[in-house]
């Protein structure tokens, strides 16, 4: 089970590693920088760009619905 403490640990890790949050309805949210997500009580707030490209939006999730976390590794560079 993912807890608020586990999410805070991921967000406060140094060096920070981007990660993806999966939730019970099948959706997922990327956290490319620690300032894109906030834990407040049993809620998780994730900032993200709006779909039309102008401004930002925010998702509010119950931590109870977070099913897993997955590290986002940068793609390996191909040798020329």
N, C-alpha and C positions, 0 to 999 in steps of 0.2 A: 504494500500500500504506500502511495506517495503521500507524504505529510508536508505541512507548512515548513517544518524544520528542514526537511530534505530539499525543498525548493529554495529556501534561504541559503542553504549550504551551496547549492549549484550557482546561485546568483552572486554569492560572495567569494567564490573560489578565485584564487589568483595563481597563475594567469587564468582569466576567464576563458571558458571554451563555449562557443555557441551551441545551443541545443534545441531540440524540437519537443514540444509537449503534445501528447496524444490524449484525447478525451473520449468518454464513453459513447458519444454519438458518432464516432469515427473521424471527427475533424482533428486537425493538427495545427499548431501554431509555432512559428519559429521565433527564437529569442536570440538575435544576432549580437546583442550587447546587454549587459546587466541592467541598464537604465530603461530597457524596453518592457520589463516586467516588475510587478510589485505584489508582495504578499501582505494581505491585511486580514488578520483573523483567519477565517476559513475560506476566504476569497482570494482569487488570483486575477490580477488585472494585467492585460498584455496590450501594449501599444503596437500599432501597425499602420502602414500607409493605407490610405483609402484606395479603393479599386480604380477610381478614375484618375488617380495620380496626384490629386490636389489635396493637401492636408493629411491629417491623421485620424485614425479611428481607434477605438479601444474595445477589447473583448473582456467581459467580466465572467469568470468561471468559478464554480464551486470546486475547491480542491478535492472533494470527495469524488468528482467525476474525472480527475486526472488518472489515466490508466498506466502510462509509462512515460519515461524520458529517454531521449535518444540523442547522443552527441552528434553534432554536425561537423564532420571533418572536411577541411578544404580539399578540393579535388587535386589529385597529384598532377604535377606538371609533366607534360610529355617531353621527352628529349627530342631535340631537332636533329 
